[in-house]
Amino acid sequence: MTAELAAAQADTGVHGGGTKAVLTALAANIGIAVAKFVGFAVTGSSSMASEAVHSLVDCGNQVLLLIGTRSSRRAPDDRHPFGYGSEKFFWALLVSVVLFVLGAGFALNEGIGKIRHPEHLDHLPVALIILAVAVVLEAVSFRTVIRESNKVRDGAAWPAFIRASKNPDLVLILFEDAAALVGLSLALAGIGLGQLTGSSVFDGVASVTIGVLLGAVALLMGREMKSLLLGEAATPGDIDVIASSILSVEAVDRIIHLRTQHLGPEELLVAVKVAVDGTRSLADTAEAVDQAEHRIRTALPSARYIFIEADVDHDRD
């Protein structure tokens, strides 16, 4: 990540972009969930029921993400001197668990029941219309999160962006919306085949497939959020920015070691030990440390907590 990209993130607001994507997804999913539950009540379709619960779970997930965003903005205190930024990661991990337990579990149970005990489906054209409308609404939500992600993606490939991103809101909504669009396609296929063949088994198979899809997405989301919660280092690009900022100070000979950790999406801890000429005065060394800290903060605004230790360069020629 370049210094320009870091500045752009600070200007646009990683939290702001993520929050906009979450609110858009929440608004879309409320309407979608209501429509799907009406469709389930009319048709009795298990894949429709699975998708309805999926949308309801997504609504709950987005509320949890908003709670995490608000909690993470609390100021540091005596008990948490580095702030509450990691709360965002905790709530994001909880979202993954909720999606797996509720969304995937319900879809699998509903689908297996429909396969074992097929039932006649009524008013299937109504279900198809509702699902088509849901696809449009989900596409609008997906388009929003794509646009917000592109503001900070800096041309990186999507898999690389997801792995490197420290903003769980954007990553989770990307996963959720993509899974929702695929799930809707599966539900359309199951109900459509049921309409053509007169058998609800295809509807049950679609529901099971949706359950497997949600389970897989939940596991992927959980893995990413676990890594963030444990504490990820800065991206290689950010580390390069930090290192170049330090080495631009004339009094610094070299970096002995550099450690970073994300305490939140926009809160980076930097701990570095630098080697300086032992002939310099204490005042000169202190001035060099202050310059290095200032240059890091200027180049990388997300570096909130910076600790620089100066040591005599015993390897100096």
Residue pairs with C-beta under 8 A, 6 or more apart in sequence:
1 154
1 164
1 235
1 237
1 238
1 241
2 154
2 237
2 241
3 241
3 299
3 300
5 152
5 154
5 237
6 238
6 241
6 299
6 300
6 301
6 302
7 301
8 151
8 152
9 152
9 266
9 302
10 266
10 301
10 302
12 151
12 152
14 152
14 166
14 167
14 265
14 266
15 69
15 72
15 73
15 167
15 169
15 265
15 266
17 148
17 149
17 151
17 152
17 167
17 169
17 170
18 65
18 69
18 148
18 167
18 168
18 169
18 170
18 173
18 265
19 66
19 69
19 169
20 144
20 148
21 141
21 144
21 145
21 148
21 149
21 169
21 170
21 173
22 62
22 65
22 66
22 69
22 169
22 173
23 62
23 66
24 140
24 141
24 144
24 145
25 58
25 62
25 141
25 144
25 145
25 173
25 176
25 177
26 59
26 62
26 63
26 66
28 137
28 138
28 140
28 141
29 55
29 56
29 58
29 59
29 62
29 141
30 59
31 137
32 55
32 134
32 137
32 138
33 52
33 55
33 56
33 58
33 59
35 130
35 133
35 134
36 48
36 49
36 51
36 52
36 55
36 130
36 131
36 134
37 52
37 56
38 130
39 45
39 48
39 52
39 126
39 127
39 130
39 131
40 48
40 49
40 52
42 122
42 123
42 126
42 127
43 121
43 122
43 123
43 124
43 126
43 127
43 191
44 119
44 120
44 121
44 122
45 121
45 124
45 127
45 187
45 190
45 191
45 194
45 200
45 203
46 110
46 111
46 113
46 114
46 200
46 203
46 204
46 206
46 207
47 111
47 186
47 187
47 190
47 191
47 203
47 204
47 206
47 207
47 210
48 127
48 130
48 131
48 187
48 191
49 106
49 110
49 207
50 106
50 107
50 110
50 111
50 183
50 187
50 206
50 207
50 210
50 211
51 131
51 134
51 183
51 184
51 187
51 210
53 102
53 103
53 106
53 107
54 103
54 107
54 179
54 180
54 183
54 210
54 214
55 134
55 180
57 98
57 99
57 102
57 103
58 99
58 103
58 176
58 180
60 98
60 102
61 95
61 98
61 99
61 172
61 176
62 173
64 91
64 94
64 95
64 98
65 91
65 92
65 95
65 168
65 169
65 172
65 173
67 91
68 87
68 88
68 89
68 90
68 91
68 92
68 168
69 88
69 169
71 84
71 87
71 88
71 91
72 83
72 84
72 85
72 86
72 87
72 88
72 264
72 265
73 84
74 83
74 84
74 87
75 83
76 82
76 83
76 84
82 263
82 267
82 269
82 305
83 263
83 264
83 267
83 304
84 264
85 262
85 263
85 264
85 265
85 266
85 267
86 229
86 231
86 263
86 264
87 264
88 168
88 169
88 264
88 265
89 168
89 225
89 228
89 229
89 264
90 229
92 168
92 169
92 171
92 172
92 221
92 225
92 228
93 222
93 225
93 226
93 229
95 172
95 221
95 225
96 172
96 218
96 219
96 221
96 222
96 225
97 218
97 222
99 176
99 214
99 217
99 218
99 221
100 214
100 215
100 218
100 219
100 222
103 211
103 214
103 218
104 211
104 212
104 214
104 215
104 218
105 211
106 211
107 207
107 208
107 210
107 211
107 214
108 207
108 208
108 211
108 212
108 215
109 211
110 204
110 207
110 211
111 204
111 205
111 206
111 207
111 208
111 209
111 210
111 211
112 204
112 208
113 204
114 200
114 201
114 203
114 204
114 207
115 201
115 204
115 205
115 208
118 199
118 200
118 201
118 204
119 200
120 200
121 127
121 191
121 194
121 195
121 200
121 203
124 191
124 194
124 195
125 195
127 191
128 188
128 191
128 192
128 195
131 184
131 187
131 188
131 191
132 188
134 184
135 181
135 184
135 185
135 188
138 177
138 180
138 181
138 184
139 181
141 173
141 177
142 177
142 178
142 180
142 181
145 170
145 173
145 174
145 177
146 174
148 170
149 161
149 170
149 174
152 165
152 167
152 170
153 161
156 164
162 171
162 174
162 224
163 224
164 235
165 171
166 228
166 232
166 262
166 264
166 265
166 266
167 265
168 224
168 225
168 228
168 265
171 221
171 224
172 221
172 225
175 217
175 220
175 221
176 217
178 217
179 213
179 214
179 217
182 213
183 210
183 213
183 214
186 206
186 209
186 210
186 213
187 206
187 207
187 210
189 202
189 206
190 202
190 203
190 204
190 205
190 206
190 207
190 209
191 202
191 203
191 206
193 199
193 202
193 203
194 200
194 201
194 202
194 203
228 262
231 261
231 262
231 263
232 261
232 262
233 239
233 259
233 260
233 261
233 262
234 242
234 260
234 261
234 262
234 268
234 270
238 260
238 268
238 300
238 302
239 258
239 260
241 299
241 300
242 258
242 260
242 270
242 272
242 296
242 299
242 300
242 303
243 255
243 258
244 299
245 292
245 295
245 296
245 298
245 299
245 300
246 252
246 255
246 258
246 272
246 274
246 292
246 295
246 296
246 308
247 254
247 255
248 295
249 288
249 291
249 292
249 295
250 288
251 276
251 277
251 280
251 284
251 285
251 287
251 288
251 291
252 274
252 275
252 276
252 288
252 292
253 274
253 275
253 276
253 277
253 313
253 316
254 274
254 275
254 313
254 315
255 272
255 273
255 274
255 275
256 273
256 274
256 275
256 311
257 272
257 273
258 270
258 271
258 272
258 273
259 270
259 271
259 272
260 268
260 269
260 270
260 271
261 268
261 269
262 268
262 269
263 269
263 304
263 305
266 302
266 304
267 302
267 304
267 305
268 300
268 302
268 303
268 304
268 305
269 304
269 305
269 307
270 296
270 303
270 305
270 306
270 307
271 307
272 292
272 306
272 307
272 308
272 309
273 308
273 309
273 310
273 311
274 289
274 292
274 308
274 309
274 310
274 311
275 310
275 311
275 312
275 313
275 314
275 315
275 316
276 285
276 288
276 310
276 311
276 312
276 313
277 312
277 313
277 316
278 312
278 313
278 316
280 288
285 310
288 310
289 308
289 310
292 308
293 306
293 308
296 303
296 306
297 303
297 306
